[in-house]
Amino acid sequence: MSRYDLTPHNAHTVSCVVIGWDRPLGSFFTHVYMTDDDNPFDEPTIGIGDDFHEVTEPTAAIELASMYAEVPEDMSDILTADAAHEGYCATPAVLGILHAAAQPTPNTDAWPCPF
């Protein structure tokens, strides 16, 4: 995973903007934390790229980040290199677990099964 802290345009309204590549999700991401957000769980106020393969090109993450922070001109190249270097998970582990849970084990011993 890569993560870059960017300088907000207005520190009075935006406390933090981060952008990067998330290998397990196979997605670029941007998280924006606003100063007036009292979220007790430290969740981003605005964010993209938090779902499996949600943002597969860095341009969308950069576009959102540029609305709230200064983005280096070479950020697209940096993020693309991060993704190429780190790769991505073809199938997140949780999907494998969910698939296994959805397949009931056959009752081969003839014991009554309540479900």
C-alpha positions as CSV (number, residue, x, y, z in Angstrom):
1,M,0.0,0.0,0.0
2,S,1.2,3.5,-0.8
3,R,0.0,6.6,0.9
4,Y,0.9,10.2,0.3
5,D,-0.1,13.2,2.4
6,L,-1.0,16.2,0.4
7,T,-1.0,19.9,1.4
8,P,-4.6,21.1,1.7
9,H,-5.7,24.2,-0.3
10,N,-7.4,25.6,2.9
11,A,-6.1,24.3,6.2
12,H,-9.1,26.0,7.9
13,T,-11.6,23.6,6.2
14,V,-9.5,20.6,5.3
15,S,-7.3,19.0,7.9
16,C,-5.8,16.2,5.7
17,V,-5.9,14.8,2.2
18,V,-4.2,11.4,1.4
19,I,-3.9,9.6,-1.9
20,G,-2.4,6.2,-2.8
21,W,-2.7,2.7,-4.0
22,D,-4.3,-0.1,-1.9
23,R,-3.0,-3.5,-3.0
24,P,-5.5,-5.7,-1.3
25,L,-8.4,-3.8,-2.8
26,G,-6.7,-3.3,-6.2
27,S,-7.8,0.3,-6.1
28,F,-6.4,3.8,-6.0
29,F,-7.9,5.9,-3.2
30,T,-8.3,9.4,-2.0
31,H,-9.4,10.3,1.6
32,V,-10.4,13.9,2.5
33,Y,-10.7,14.8,6.2
34,M,-12.6,18.0,6.9
35,T,-11.8,20.1,10.0
36,D,-15.5,20.4,11.1
37,D,-16.1,16.6,10.9
38,D,-16.4,15.2,14.4
39,N,-16.5,11.6,13.3
40,P,-15.6,9.5,16.3
41,F,-14.2,6.7,14.1
42,D,-11.7,8.8,12.2
43,E,-13.4,8.0,8.9
44,P,-12.7,10.2,5.9
45,T,-15.3,12.9,5.3
46,I,-15.1,12.2,1.6
47,G,-13.4,9.3,0.0
48,I,-13.1,7.0,-3.0
49,G,-11.3,3.7,-3.6
50,D,-12.5,1.8,-0.5
51,D,-14.1,-1.0,-2.4
52,F,-12.6,-3.9,-4.5
53,H,-11.4,-2.6,-7.8
54,E,-13.4,0.6,-7.3
55,V,-10.8,3.0,-8.8
56,T,-8.6,1.3,-11.4
57,E,-7.1,4.4,-12.9
58,P,-5.3,7.1,-10.9
59,T,-7.0,10.0,-12.7
60,A,-10.2,9.7,-10.6
61,A,-8.3,9.7,-7.3
62,I,-6.2,12.7,-8.5
63,E,-9.3,14.6,-9.6
64,L,-10.9,14.3,-6.2
65,A,-7.7,15.1,-4.4
66,S,-7.0,18.2,-6.5
67,M,-10.3,19.7,-5.4
68,Y,-9.0,19.9,-1.8
69,A,-5.2,19.8,-2.0
70,E,-2.1,20.5,-4.0
71,V,-1.3,17.5,-6.2
72,P,2.2,17.1,-7.6
73,E,2.3,17.0,-11.4
74,D,3.9,13.6,-11.5
75,M,1.4,12.0,-9.1
76,S,-0.2,9.9,-11.8
77,D,3.2,8.4,-12.7
78,I,4.0,7.8,-9.0
79,L,0.7,6.0,-8.4
80,T,0.9,4.0,-11.6
81,A,4.4,2.9,-10.6
82,D,3.2,2.0,-7.1
83,A,0.4,-0.2,-8.5
84,A,2.9,-1.8,-11.0
85,H,5.4,-2.5,-8.2
86,E,3.0,-3.7,-5.6
87,G,0.5,-5.5,-7.8
88,Y,-3.0,-6.4,-6.6
89,C,-4.9,-9.3,-5.1
90,A,-7.0,-11.0,-7.7
91,T,-9.5,-12.1,-5.1
92,P,-9.6,-10.6,-1.6
93,A,-9.5,-13.2,1.2
94,V,-12.9,-12.2,2.4
95,L,-14.5,-13.2,-0.9
96,G,-13.0,-16.7,-0.5
97,I,-14.4,-16.9,3.0
98,L,-17.8,-15.8,1.9
99,H,-17.8,-18.3,-1.0
100,A,-16.9,-21.1,1.4
101,A,-19.6,-20.1,3.8
102,A,-22.2,-20.0,1.1
103,Q,-21.5,-23.7,0.2
104,P,-23.0,-26.0,2.8
105,T,-21.1,-29.1,3.6
106,P,-23.1,-32.2,2.6
107,N,-24.5,-34.2,5.5
108,T,-22.8,-37.6,4.7
109,D,-23.2,-39.2,8.1
110,A,-27.0,-39.1,8.1
111,W,-27.2,-37.1,11.3
112,P,-30.2,-34.7,11.4
113,C,-29.0,-31.2,10.5
114,P,-31.1,-28.3,11.9
115,F,-30.2,-26.0,9.0
